[in-house]
Amino acid sequence: MSRTARRRHAEASFAAATNLLFGAPDALYRAIPDETPVCRCEEVTAGDLRAAMAGGARSLAALKKETRAGMGRCQG
Protein backbone atom coordinates (compact mmCIF):
# COMPACT_ATOMS: atom_id res chain seq x y z
CA MET A 1 0.00 0.00 0.00
CA SER A 2 1.43 3.39 -0.94
CA ARG A 3 2.03 6.15 1.57
CA THR A 4 -0.82 8.16 0.06
CA ALA A 5 -3.21 5.21 0.26
CA ARG A 6 -2.24 4.56 3.91
CA ARG A 7 -2.81 8.21 4.79
CA ARG A 8 -6.15 8.29 2.96
CA HIS A 9 -7.23 5.13 4.82
CA ALA A 10 -6.18 6.60 8.19
CA GLU A 11 -8.03 9.84 7.52
CA ALA A 12 -11.15 8.01 6.37
CA SER A 13 -11.06 5.89 9.54
CA PHE A 14 -10.72 9.02 11.68
CA ALA A 15 -13.62 10.69 9.86
CA ALA A 16 -15.83 7.63 10.36
CA ALA A 17 -15.01 7.47 14.08
CA THR A 18 -15.65 11.21 14.50
CA ASN A 19 -19.00 10.88 12.74
CA LEU A 20 -19.99 8.00 15.02
CA LEU A 21 -19.14 10.04 18.11
CA PHE A 22 -20.47 13.44 17.08
CA GLY A 23 -22.73 12.91 14.06
CA ALA A 24 -26.39 13.85 14.26
CA PRO A 25 -28.92 10.99 14.17
CA ASP A 26 -30.50 10.30 10.76
CA ALA A 27 -33.94 10.96 12.27
CA LEU A 28 -32.89 14.55 12.88
CA TYR A 29 -32.12 15.07 9.18
CA ARG A 30 -35.35 13.37 8.12
CA ALA A 31 -37.33 15.71 10.41
CA ILE A 32 -36.20 18.81 8.46
CA PRO A 33 -39.10 19.88 6.19
CA ASP A 34 -38.37 19.95 2.45
CA GLU A 35 -39.16 23.67 2.23
CA THR A 36 -36.44 24.60 4.77
CA PRO A 37 -33.85 26.92 3.19
CA VAL A 38 -30.35 25.50 3.21
CA CYS A 39 -28.68 28.12 1.02
CA ARG A 40 -30.44 31.48 0.82
CA CYS A 41 -28.07 32.96 -1.78
CA GLU A 42 -28.86 30.21 -4.30
CA GLU A 43 -32.39 29.54 -2.98
CA VAL A 44 -31.66 25.86 -2.30
CA THR A 45 -33.96 23.96 0.06
CA ALA A 46 -33.57 20.72 1.99
CA GLY A 47 -35.94 19.18 -0.56
CA ASP A 48 -33.63 20.24 -3.41
CA LEU A 49 -30.73 18.47 -1.71
CA ARG A 50 -32.80 15.35 -1.12
CA ALA A 51 -33.89 15.33 -4.77
CA ALA A 52 -30.27 15.66 -5.90
CA MET A 53 -29.26 12.76 -3.65
CA ALA A 54 -32.13 10.66 -4.99
CA GLY A 55 -30.87 11.52 -8.48
CA GLY A 56 -27.41 10.13 -7.73
CA ALA A 57 -25.41 12.90 -6.01
CA ARG A 58 -23.28 11.08 -3.44
CA SER A 59 -20.76 13.69 -2.30
CA LEU A 60 -20.69 17.31 -1.20
CA ALA A 61 -19.03 18.23 -4.49
CA ALA A 62 -21.79 16.48 -6.45
CA LEU A 63 -24.49 18.24 -4.39
CA LYS A 64 -22.86 21.62 -4.98
CA LYS A 65 -22.56 20.93 -8.70
CA GLU A 66 -26.18 19.80 -8.93
CA THR A 67 -27.80 22.48 -6.73
CA ARG A 68 -25.18 25.27 -6.34
CA ALA A 69 -25.70 25.05 -2.55
CA GLY A 70 -22.99 27.03 -0.79
CA MET A 71 -21.77 28.67 -3.99
CA GLY A 72 -23.53 32.03 -3.66
CA ARG A 73 -22.20 35.31 -2.32
CA CYS A 74 -21.93 34.10 1.27
CA GLN A 75 -20.09 30.88 0.28
CA GLY A 76 -22.49 28.93 2.50
PDB file with one MODEL, atoms N, CA, C and O in Angstrom:
MODEL        1
ATOM      1  N   MET A   1       0.857  -1.169   0.000  1.00  0.00           N
ATOM      2  CA  MET A   1       0.000   0.000   0.000  1.00  0.00           C
ATOM      3  C   MET A   1       0.908   1.239   0.000  1.00  0.00           C
ATOM      4  O   MET A   1       1.862   1.311   0.774  1.00  0.00           O
ATOM      5  N   SER A   2       0.615   2.184  -0.847  1.00  0.00           N
ATOM      6  CA  SER A   2       1.434   3.387  -0.942  1.00  0.00           C
ATOM      7  C   SER A   2       1.225   4.291   0.270  1.00  0.00           C
ATOM      8  O   SER A   2       0.258   4.142   1.016  1.00  0.00           O
ATOM      9  N   ARG A   3       2.132   5.211   0.444  1.00  0.00           N
ATOM     10  CA  ARG A   3       2.031   6.155   1.568  1.00  0.00           C
ATOM     11  C   ARG A   3       0.736   6.968   1.467  1.00  0.00           C
ATOM     12  O   ARG A   3       0.060   7.205   2.468  1.00  0.00           O
ATOM     13  N   THR A   4       0.409   7.384   0.265  1.00  0.00           N
ATOM     14  CA  THR A   4      -0.816   8.160   0.062  1.00  0.00           C
ATOM     15  C   THR A   4      -2.046   7.334   0.402  1.00  0.00           C
ATOM     16  O   THR A   4      -2.970   7.832   1.046  1.00  0.00           O
ATOM     17  N   ALA A   5      -2.066   6.088  -0.023  1.00  0.00           N
ATOM     18  CA  ALA A   5      -3.206   5.211   0.262  1.00  0.00           C
ATOM     19  C   ALA A   5      -3.332   4.958   1.763  1.00  0.00           C
ATOM     20  O   ALA A   5      -4.444   4.932   2.292  1.00  0.00           O
ATOM     21  N   ARG A   6      -2.202   4.770   2.458  1.00  0.00           N
ATOM     22  CA  ARG A   6      -2.240   4.559   3.911  1.00  0.00           C
ATOM     23  C   ARG A   6      -2.785   5.803   4.617  1.00  0.00           C
ATOM     24  O   ARG A   6      -3.590   5.700   5.543  1.00  0.00           O
ATOM     25  N   ARG A   7      -2.339   6.968   4.171  1.00  0.00           N
ATOM     26  CA  ARG A   7      -2.806   8.211   4.788  1.00  0.00           C
ATOM     27  C   ARG A   7      -4.294   8.410   4.532  1.00  0.00           C
ATOM     28  O   ARG A   7      -5.036   8.797   5.435  1.00  0.00           O
ATOM     29  N   ARG A   8      -4.734   8.144   3.299  1.00  0.00           N
ATOM     30  CA  ARG A   8      -6.154   8.285   2.964  1.00  0.00           C
ATOM     31  C   ARG A   8      -6.991   7.342   3.824  1.00  0.00           C
ATOM     32  O   ARG A   8      -8.049   7.726   4.324  1.00  0.00           O
ATOM     33  N   HIS A   9      -6.516   6.107   3.995  1.00  0.00           N
ATOM     34  CA  HIS A   9      -7.228   5.129   4.818  1.00  0.00           C
ATOM     35  C   HIS A   9      -7.310   5.601   6.277  1.00  0.00           C
ATOM     36  O   HIS A   9      -8.360   5.491   6.910  1.00  0.00           O
ATOM     37  N   ALA A  10      -6.203   6.125   6.803  1.00  0.00           N
ATOM     38  CA  ALA A  10      -6.179   6.598   8.185  1.00  0.00           C
ATOM     39  C   ALA A  10      -7.137   7.771   8.366  1.00  0.00           C
ATOM     40  O   ALA A  10      -7.860   7.838   9.360  1.00  0.00           O
ATOM     41  N   GLU A  11      -7.141   8.686   7.416  1.00  0.00           N
ATOM     42  CA  GLU A  11      -8.031   9.845   7.520  1.00  0.00           C
ATOM     43  C   GLU A  11      -9.493   9.446   7.379  1.00  0.00           C
ATOM     44  O   GLU A  11     -10.357  10.006   8.054  1.00  0.00           O
ATOM     45  N   ALA A  12      -9.775   8.487   6.512  1.00  0.00           N
ATOM     46  CA  ALA A  12     -11.152   8.008   6.366  1.00  0.00           C
ATOM     47  C   ALA A  12     -11.612   7.313   7.646  1.00  0.00           C
ATOM     48  O   ALA A  12     -12.765   7.460   8.054  1.00  0.00           O
ATOM     49  N   SER A  13     -10.718   6.560   8.276  1.00  0.00           N
ATOM     50  CA  SER A  13     -11.056   5.892   9.542  1.00  0.00           C
ATOM     51  C   SER A  13     -11.334   6.912  10.631  1.00  0.00           C
ATOM     52  O   SER A  13     -12.276   6.757  11.408  1.00  0.00           O
ATOM     53  N   PHE A  14     -10.510   7.965  10.690  1.00  0.00           N
ATOM     54  CA  PHE A  14     -10.718   9.018  11.681  1.00  0.00           C
ATOM     55  C   PHE A  14     -12.049   9.726  11.438  1.00  0.00           C
ATOM     56  O   PHE A  14     -12.785  10.003  12.385  1.00  0.00           O
ATOM     57  N   ALA A  15     -12.361  10.017  10.185  1.00  0.00           N
ATOM     58  CA  ALA A  15     -13.624  10.688   9.857  1.00  0.00           C
ATOM     59  C   ALA A  15     -14.812   9.820  10.257  1.00  0.00           C
ATOM     60  O   ALA A  15     -15.794  10.328  10.798  1.00  0.00           O
ATOM     61  N   ALA A  16     -14.733   8.531   9.998  1.00  0.00           N
ATOM     62  CA  ALA A  16     -15.832   7.627  10.356  1.00  0.00           C
ATOM     63  C   ALA A  16     -16.019   7.579  11.873  1.00  0.00           C
ATOM     64  O   ALA A  16     -17.149   7.601  12.360  1.00  0.00           O
ATOM     65  N   ALA A  17     -14.914   7.514  12.617  1.00  0.00           N
ATOM     66  CA  ALA A  17     -15.008   7.475  14.077  1.00  0.00           C
ATOM     67  C   ALA A  17     -15.582   8.778  14.625  1.00  0.00           C
ATOM     68  O   ALA A  17     -16.410   8.758  15.536  1.00  0.00           O
ATOM     69  N   THR A  18     -15.147   9.907  14.076  1.00  0.00           N
ATOM     70  CA  THR A  18     -15.648  11.207  14.503  1.00  0.00           C
ATOM     71  C   THR A  18     -17.144  11.309  14.240  1.00  0.00           C
ATOM     72  O   THR A  18     -17.896  11.809  15.077  1.00  0.00           O
ATOM     73  N   ASN A  19     -17.572  10.833  13.073  1.00  0.00           N
ATOM     74  CA  ASN A  19     -18.998  10.880  12.742  1.00  0.00           C
ATOM     75  C   ASN A  19     -19.813  10.006  13.689  1.00  0.00           C
ATOM     76  O   ASN A  19     -20.922  10.379  14.072  1.00  0.00           O
ATOM     77  N   LEU A  20     -19.281   8.857  14.068  1.00  0.00           N
ATOM     78  CA  LEU A  20     -19.990   7.997  15.022  1.00  0.00           C
ATOM     79  C   LEU A  20     -20.140   8.684  16.377  1.00  0.00           C
ATOM     80  O   LEU A  20     -21.184   8.574  17.019  1.00  0.00           O
ATOM     81  N   LEU A  21     -19.102   9.388  16.809  1.00  0.00           N
ATOM     82  CA  LEU A  21     -19.137  10.041  18.114  1.00  0.00           C
ATOM     83  C   LEU A  21     -19.970  11.317  18.125  1.00  0.00           C
ATOM     84  O   LEU A  21     -20.686  11.586  19.089  1.00  0.00           O
ATOM     85  N   PHE A  22     -19.879  12.099  17.059  1.00  0.00           N
ATOM     86  CA  PHE A  22     -20.472  13.436  17.079  1.00  0.00           C
ATOM     87  C   PHE A  22     -21.521  13.687  16.002  1.00  0.00           C
ATOM     88  O   PHE A  22     -22.108  14.768  15.963  1.00  0.00           O
ATOM     89  N   GLY A  23     -21.768  12.727  15.137  1.00  0.00           N
ATOM     90  CA  GLY A  23     -22.733  12.913  14.061  1.00  0.00           C
ATOM     91  C   GLY A  23     -24.164  12.985  14.584  1.00  0.00           C
ATOM     92  O   GLY A  23     -24.504  12.372  15.596  1.00  0.00           O
ATOM     93  N   ALA A  24     -24.983  13.738  13.882  1.00  0.00           N
ATOM     94  CA  ALA A  24     -26.394  13.846  14.259  1.00  0.00           C
ATOM     95  C   ALA A  24     -27.134  12.582  13.809  1.00  0.00           C
ATOM     96  O   ALA A  24     -26.786  11.997  12.783  1.00  0.00           O
ATOM     97  N   PRO A  25     -28.140  12.161  14.558  1.00  0.00           N
ATOM     98  CA  PRO A  25     -28.920  10.987  14.168  1.00  0.00           C
ATOM     99  C   PRO A  25     -29.663  11.233  12.845  1.00  0.00           C
ATOM    100  O   PRO A  25     -30.098  12.352  12.571  1.00  0.00           O
ATOM    101  N   ASP A  26     -29.802  10.187  12.038  1.00  0.00           N
ATOM    102  CA  ASP A  26     -30.504  10.298  10.756  1.00  0.00           C
ATOM    103  C   ASP A  26     -31.923  10.844  10.932  1.00  0.00           C
ATOM    104  O   ASP A  26     -32.418  11.578  10.077  1.00  0.00           O
ATOM    105  N   ALA A  27     -32.567  10.489  12.027  1.00  0.00           N
ATOM    106  CA  ALA A  27     -33.941  10.959  12.268  1.00  0.00           C
ATOM    107  C   ALA A  27     -33.997  12.483  12.329  1.00  0.00           C
ATOM    108  O   ALA A  27     -34.996  13.087  11.938  1.00  0.00           O
ATOM    109  N   LEU A  28     -32.935  13.096  12.815  1.00  0.00           N
ATOM    110  CA  LEU A  28     -32.893  14.551  12.877  1.00  0.00           C
ATOM    111  C   LEU A  28     -32.915  15.155  11.472  1.00  0.00           C
ATOM    112  O   LEU A  28     -33.632  16.124  11.221  1.00  0.00           O
ATOM    113  N   TYR A  29     -32.135  14.584  10.565  1.00  0.00           N
ATOM    114  CA  TYR A  29     -32.118  15.071   9.183  1.00  0.00           C
ATOM    115  C   TYR A  29     -33.458  14.838   8.486  1.00  0.00           C
ATOM    116  O   TYR A  29     -33.930  15.687   7.730  1.00  0.00           O
ATOM    117  N   ARG A  30     -34.061  13.688   8.747  1.00  0.00           N
ATOM    118  CA  ARG A  30     -35.355  13.372   8.118  1.00  0.00           C
ATOM    119  C   ARG A  30     -36.464  14.287   8.625  1.00  0.00           C
ATOM    120  O   ARG A  30     -37.462  14.487   7.933  1.00  0.00           O
ATOM    121  N   ALA A  31     -36.301  14.844   9.824  1.00  0.00           N
ATOM    122  CA  ALA A  31     -37.326  15.709  10.409  1.00  0.00           C
ATOM    123  C   ALA A  31     -37.314  17.124   9.806  1.00  0.00           C
ATOM    124  O   ALA A  31     -38.254  17.889  10.022  1.00  0.00           O
ATOM    125  N   ILE A  32     -36.284  17.472   9.069  1.00  0.00           N
ATOM    126  CA  ILE A  32     -36.204  18.811   8.462  1.00  0.00           C
ATOM    127  C   ILE A  32     -37.177  18.863   7.284  1.00  0.00           C
ATOM    128  O   ILE A  32     -37.055  18.062   6.357  1.00  0.00           O
ATOM    129  N   PRO A  33     -38.134  19.782   7.300  1.00  0.00           N
ATOM    130  CA  PRO A  33     -39.097  19.879   6.192  1.00  0.00           C
ATOM    131  C   PRO A  33     -38.407  20.222   4.867  1.00  0.00           C
ATOM    132  O   PRO A  33     -37.401  20.932   4.852  1.00  0.00           O
ATOM    133  N   ASP A  34     -38.945  19.722   3.771  1.00  0.00           N
ATOM    134  CA  ASP A  34     -38.370  19.952   2.446  1.00  0.00           C
ATOM    135  C   ASP A  34     -38.258  21.427   2.090  1.00  0.00           C
ATOM    136  O   ASP A  34     -37.354  21.817   1.351  1.00  0.00           O
ATOM    137  N   GLU A  35     -39.166  22.252   2.606  1.00  0.00           N
ATOM    138  CA  GLU A  35     -39.158  23.668   2.230  1.00  0.00           C
ATOM    139  C   GLU A  35     -38.162  24.503   3.049  1.00  0.00           C
ATOM    140  O   GLU A  35     -38.082  25.716   2.856  1.00  0.00           O
ATOM    141  N   THR A  36     -37.411  23.885   3.948  1.00  0.00           N
ATOM    142  CA  THR A  36     -36.439  24.599   4.770  1.00  0.00           C
ATOM    143  C   THR A  36     -35.270  25.093   3.922  1.00  0.00           C
ATOM    144  O   THR A  36     -34.627  24.299   3.235  1.00  0.00           O
ATOM    145  N   PRO A  37     -34.988  26.397   3.963  1.00  0.00           N
ATOM    146  CA  PRO A  37     -33.853  26.923   3.188  1.00  0.00           C
ATOM    147  C   PRO A  37     -32.527  26.397   3.738  1.00  0.00           C
ATOM    148  O   PRO A  37     -32.296  26.395   4.947  1.00  0.00           O
ATOM    149  N   VAL A  38     -31.684  25.963   2.849  1.00  0.00           N
ATOM    150  CA  VAL A  38     -30.346  25.497   3.211  1.00  0.00           C
ATOM    151  C   VAL A  38     -29.313  26.512   2.733  1.00  0.00           C
ATOM    152  O   VAL A  38     -28.311  26.756   3.405  1.00  0.00           O
ATOM    153  N   CYS A  39     -29.565  27.096   1.575  1.00  0.00           N
ATOM    154  CA  CYS A  39     -28.682  28.117   1.015  1.00  0.00           C
ATOM    155  C   CYS A  39     -29.560  29.249   0.492  1.00  0.00           C
ATOM    156  O   CYS A  39     -30.204  29.118  -0.550  1.00  0.00           O
ATOM    157  N   ARG A  40     -29.579  30.360   1.224  1.00  0.00           N
ATOM    158  CA  ARG A  40     -30.435  31.484   0.824  1.00  0.00           C
ATOM    159  C   ARG A  40     -29.930  32.163  -0.440  1.00  0.00           C
ATOM    160  O   ARG A  40     -30.729  32.596  -1.270  1.00  0.00           O
ATOM    161  N   CYS A  41     -28.624  32.261  -0.595  1.00  0.00           N
ATOM    162  CA  CYS A  41     -28.075  32.956  -1.775  1.00  0.00           C
ATOM    163  C   CYS A  41     -28.512  32.290  -3.080  1.00  0.00           C
ATOM    164  O   CYS A  41     -28.843  32.967  -4.054  1.00  0.00           O
ATOM    165  N   GLU A  42     -28.507  30.965  -3.085  1.00  0.00           N
ATOM    166  CA  GLU A  42     -28.861  30.215  -4.298  1.00  0.00           C
ATOM    167  C   GLU A  42     -30.281  29.648  -4.235  1.00  0.00           C
ATOM    168  O   GLU A  42     -30.705  28.922  -5.134  1.00  0.00           O
ATOM    169  N   GLU A  43     -31.012  29.985  -3.170  1.00  0.00           N
ATOM    170  CA  GLU A  43     -32.390  29.536  -2.975  1.00  0.00           C
ATOM    171  C   GLU A  43     -32.532  28.007  -3.055  1.00  0.00           C
ATOM    172  O   GLU A  43     -33.408  27.484  -3.744  1.00  0.00           O
ATOM    173  N   VAL A  44     -31.658  27.316  -2.343  1.00  0.00           N
ATOM    174  CA  VAL A  44     -31.665  25.856  -2.301  1.00  0.00           C
ATOM    175  C   VAL A  44     -32.339  25.423  -1.008  1.00  0.00           C
ATOM    176  O   VAL A  44     -32.037  25.947   0.064  1.00  0.00           O
ATOM    177  N   THR A  45     -33.250  24.469  -1.114  1.00  0.00           N
ATOM    178  CA  THR A  45     -33.959  23.957   0.063  1.00  0.00           C
ATOM    179  C   THR A  45     -33.481  22.553   0.405  1.00  0.00           C
ATOM    180  O   THR A  45     -32.771  21.914  -0.371  1.00  0.00           O
ATOM    181  N   ALA A  46     -33.886  22.090   1.584  1.00  0.00           N
ATOM    182  CA  ALA A  46     -33.571  20.720   1.987  1.00  0.00           C
ATOM    183  C   ALA A  46     -34.155  19.733   0.970  1.00  0.00           C
ATOM    184  O   ALA A  46     -33.542  18.708   0.670  1.00  0.00           O
ATOM    185  N   GLY A  47     -35.322  20.045   0.452  1.00  0.00           N
ATOM    186  CA  GLY A  47     -35.942  19.183  -0.564  1.00  0.00           C
ATOM    187  C   GLY A  47     -35.118  19.115  -1.839  1.00  0.00           C
ATOM    188  O   GLY A  47     -35.038  18.062  -2.471  1.00  0.00           O
ATOM    189  N   ASP A  48     -34.501  20.240  -2.227  1.00  0.00           N
ATOM    190  CA  ASP A  48     -33.632  20.244  -3.408  1.00  0.00           C
ATOM    191  C   ASP A  48     -32.439  19.312  -3.204  1.00  0.00           C
ATOM    192  O   ASP A  48     -32.051  18.578  -4.112  1.00  0.00           O
ATOM    193  N   LEU A  49     -31.860  19.350  -1.995  1.00  0.00           N
ATOM    194  CA  LEU A  49     -30.725  18.469  -1.711  1.00  0.00           C
ATOM    195  C   LEU A  49     -31.156  17.006  -1.714  1.00  0.00           C
ATOM    196  O   LEU A  49     -30.454  16.146  -2.246  1.00  0.00           O
ATOM    197  N   ARG A  50     -32.309  16.732  -1.120  1.00  0.00           N
ATOM    198  CA  ARG A  50     -32.802  15.349  -1.117  1.00  0.00           C
ATOM    199  C   ARG A  50     -33.064  14.852  -2.535  1.00  0.00           C
ATOM    200  O   ARG A  50     -32.759  13.705  -2.858  1.00  0.00           O
ATOM    201  N   ALA A  51     -33.624  15.708  -3.375  1.00  0.00           N
ATOM    202  CA  ALA A  51     -33.889  15.328  -4.769  1.00  0.00           C
ATOM    203  C   ALA A  51     -32.582  15.052  -5.507  1.00  0.00           C
ATOM    204  O   ALA A  51     -32.495  14.108  -6.292  1.00  0.00           O
ATOM    205  N   ALA A  52     -31.566  15.875  -5.253  1.00  0.00           N
ATOM    206  CA  ALA A  52     -30.269  15.660  -5.902  1.00  0.00           C
ATOM    207  C   ALA A  52     -29.649  14.342  -5.443  1.00  0.00           C
ATOM    208  O   ALA A  52     -29.048  13.624  -6.242  1.00  0.00           O
ATOM    209  N   MET A  53     -29.795  14.023  -4.154  1.00  0.00           N
ATOM    210  CA  MET A  53     -29.260  12.756  -3.653  1.00  0.00           C
ATOM    211  C   MET A  53     -30.025  11.580  -4.240  1.00  0.00           C
ATOM    212  O   MET A  53     -29.430  10.553  -4.567  1.00  0.00           O
ATOM    213  N   ALA A  54     -31.326  11.721  -4.373  1.00  0.00           N
ATOM    214  CA  ALA A  54     -32.129  10.658  -4.986  1.00  0.00           C
ATOM    215  C   ALA A  54     -31.757  10.480  -6.456  1.00  0.00           C
ATOM    216  O   ALA A  54     -31.889   9.389  -7.011  1.00  0.00           O
ATOM    217  N   GLY A  55     -31.290  11.564  -7.079  1.00  0.00           N
ATOM    218  CA  GLY A  55     -30.873  11.518  -8.482  1.00  0.00           C
ATOM    219  C   GLY A  55     -29.455  11.030  -8.686  1.00  0.00           C
ATOM    220  O   GLY A  55     -28.993  10.935  -9.823  1.00  0.00           O
ATOM    221  N   GLY A  56     -28.742  10.714  -7.592  1.00  0.00           N
ATOM    222  CA  GLY A  56     -27.414  10.131  -7.733  1.00  0.00           C
ATOM    223  C   GLY A  56     -26.274  10.919  -7.124  1.00  0.00           C
ATOM    224  O   GLY A  56     -25.152  10.414  -7.095  1.00  0.00           O
ATOM    225  N   ALA A  57     -26.497  12.128  -6.638  1.00  0.00           N
ATOM    226  CA  ALA A  57     -25.415  12.902  -6.013  1.00  0.00           C
ATOM    227  C   ALA A  57     -25.014  12.206  -4.712  1.00  0.00           C
ATOM    228  O   ALA A  57     -25.849  12.003  -3.830  1.00  0.00           O
ATOM    229  N   ARG A  58     -23.745  11.845  -4.595  1.00  0.00           N
ATOM    230  CA  ARG A  58     -23.283  11.078  -3.438  1.00  0.00           C
ATOM    231  C   ARG A  58     -22.160  11.752  -2.658  1.00  0.00           C
ATOM    232  O   ARG A  58     -21.612  11.157  -1.730  1.00  0.00           O
ATOM    233  N   SER A  59     -21.813  12.972  -3.018  1.00  0.00           N
ATOM    234  CA  SER A  59     -20.762  13.685  -2.301  1.00  0.00           C
ATOM    235  C   SER A  59     -21.141  15.155  -2.190  1.00  0.00           C
ATOM    236  O   SER A  59     -22.053  15.624  -2.871  1.00  0.00           O
ATOM    237  N   LEU A  60     -20.434  15.878  -1.326  1.00  0.00           N
ATOM    238  CA  LEU A  60     -20.689  17.309  -1.204  1.00  0.00           C
ATOM    239  C   LEU A  60     -20.417  18.014  -2.525  1.00  0.00           C
ATOM    240  O   LEU A  60     -21.160  18.913  -2.919  1.00  0.00           O
ATOM    241  N   ALA A  61     -19.360  17.611  -3.203  1.00  0.00           N
ATOM    242  CA  ALA A  61     -19.032  18.227  -4.488  1.00  0.00           C
ATOM    243  C   ALA A  61     -20.147  17.994  -5.502  1.00  0.00           C
ATOM    244  O   ALA A  61     -20.497  18.897  -6.262  1.00  0.00           O
ATOM    245  N   ALA A  62     -20.702  16.788  -5.514  1.00  0.00           N
ATOM    246  CA  ALA A  62     -21.793  16.481  -6.446  1.00  0.00           C
ATOM    247  C   ALA A  62     -23.046  17.289  -6.103  1.00  0.00           C
ATOM    248  O   ALA A  62     -23.744  17.765  -6.998  1.00  0.00           O
ATOM    249  N   LEU A  63     -23.329  17.441  -4.807  1.00  0.00           N
ATOM    250  CA  LEU A  63     -24.485  18.239  -4.391  1.00  0.00           C
ATOM    251  C   LEU A  63     -24.309  19.703  -4.789  1.00  0.00           C
ATOM    252  O   LEU A  63     -25.250  20.340  -5.263  1.00  0.00           O
ATOM    253  N   LYS A  64     -23.117  20.228  -4.599  1.00  0.00           N
ATOM    254  CA  LYS A  64     -22.858  21.620  -4.976  1.00  0.00           C
ATOM    255  C   LYS A  64     -22.992  21.798  -6.487  1.00  0.00           C
ATOM    256  O   LYS A  64     -23.556  22.787  -6.955  1.00  0.00           O
ATOM    257  N   LYS A  65     -22.479  20.846  -7.235  1.00  0.00           N
ATOM    258  CA  LYS A  65     -22.564  20.928  -8.701  1.00  0.00           C
ATOM    259  C   LYS A  65     -24.013  20.860  -9.163  1.00  0.00           C
ATOM    260  O   LYS A  65     -24.411  21.583 -10.077  1.00  0.00           O
ATOM    261  N   GLU A  66     -24.787  20.011  -8.547  1.00  0.00           N
ATOM    262  CA  GLU A  66     -26.181  19.799  -8.935  1.00  0.00           C
ATOM    263  C   GLU A  66     -27.087  20.952  -8.503  1.00  0.00           C
ATOM    264  O   GLU A  66     -27.983  21.347  -9.249  1.00  0.00           O
ATOM    265  N   THR A  67     -26.857  21.499  -7.293  1.00  0.00           N
ATOM    266  CA  THR A  67     -27.795  22.480  -6.727  1.00  0.00           C
ATOM    267  C   THR A  67     -27.218  23.880  -6.556  1.00  0.00           C
ATOM    268  O   THR A  67     -27.974  24.834  -6.374  1.00  0.00           O
ATOM    269  N   ARG A  68     -25.912  24.023  -6.609  1.00  0.00           N
ATOM    270  CA  ARG A  68     -25.181  25.274  -6.343  1.00  0.00           C
ATOM    271  C   ARG A  68     -25.259  25.668  -4.860  1.00  0.00           C
ATOM    272  O   ARG A  68     -24.961  26.813  -4.520  1.00  0.00           O
ATOM    273  N   ALA A  69     -25.648  24.756  -3.986  1.00  0.00           N
ATOM    274  CA  ALA A  69     -25.699  25.047  -2.553  1.00  0.00           C
ATOM    275  C   ALA A  69     -24.310  25.455  -2.070  1.00  0.00           C
ATOM    276  O   ALA A  69     -23.318  24.785  -2.356  1.00  0.00           O
ATOM    277  N   GLY A  70     -24.255  26.566  -1.334  1.00  0.00           N
ATOM    278  CA  GLY A  70     -22.993  27.034  -0.785  1.00  0.00           C
ATOM    279  C   GLY A  70     -22.101  27.748  -1.771  1.00  0.00           C
ATOM    280  O   GLY A  70     -20.949  28.044  -1.451  1.00  0.00           O
ATOM    281  N   MET A  71     -22.602  28.038  -2.977  1.00  0.00           N
ATOM    282  CA  MET A  71     -21.767  28.670  -3.989  1.00  0.00           C
ATOM    283  C   MET A  71     -22.171  30.116  -4.280  1.00  0.00           C
ATOM    284  O   MET A  71     -21.673  30.728  -5.225  1.00  0.00           O
ATOM    285  N   GLY A  72     -23.072  30.653  -3.467  1.00  0.00           N
ATOM    286  CA  GLY A  72     -23.527  32.031  -3.657  1.00  0.00           C
ATOM    287  C   GLY A  72     -22.557  33.030  -3.036  1.00  0.00           C
ATOM    288  O   GLY A  72     -21.408  32.703  -2.739  1.00  0.00           O
ATOM    289  N   ARG A  73     -23.036  34.232  -2.849  1.00  0.00           N
ATOM    290  CA  ARG A  73     -22.198  35.306  -2.321  1.00  0.00           C
ATOM    291  C   ARG A  73     -21.618  34.998  -0.943  1.00  0.00           C
ATOM    292  O   ARG A  73     -20.475  35.352  -0.653  1.00  0.00           O
ATOM    293  N   CYS A  74     -22.408  34.340  -0.094  1.00  0.00           N
ATOM    294  CA  CYS A  74     -21.933  34.104   1.272  1.00  0.00           C
ATOM    295  C   CYS A  74     -21.003  32.892   1.359  1.00  0.00           C
ATOM    296  O   CYS A  74     -20.356  32.696   2.387  1.00  0.00           O
ATOM    297  N   GLN A  75     -20.924  32.092   0.323  1.00  0.00           N
ATOM    298  CA  GLN A  75     -20.089  30.880   0.284  1.00  0.00           C
ATOM    299  C   GLN A  75     -20.500  29.847   1.333  1.00  0.00           C
ATOM    300  O   GLN A  75     -19.694  29.037   1.793  1.00  0.00           O
ATOM    301  N   GLY A  76     -21.794  29.907   1.697  1.00  0.00           N
ATOM    302  CA  GLY A  76     -22.491  28.935   2.503  1.00  0.00           C
ATOM    303  C   GLY A  76     -21.809  28.362   3.655  1.00  0.00           C
ATOM    304  O   GLY A  76     -22.381  27.530   4.360  1.00  0.00           O
TER     305      GLY A  76
ENDMDL
END
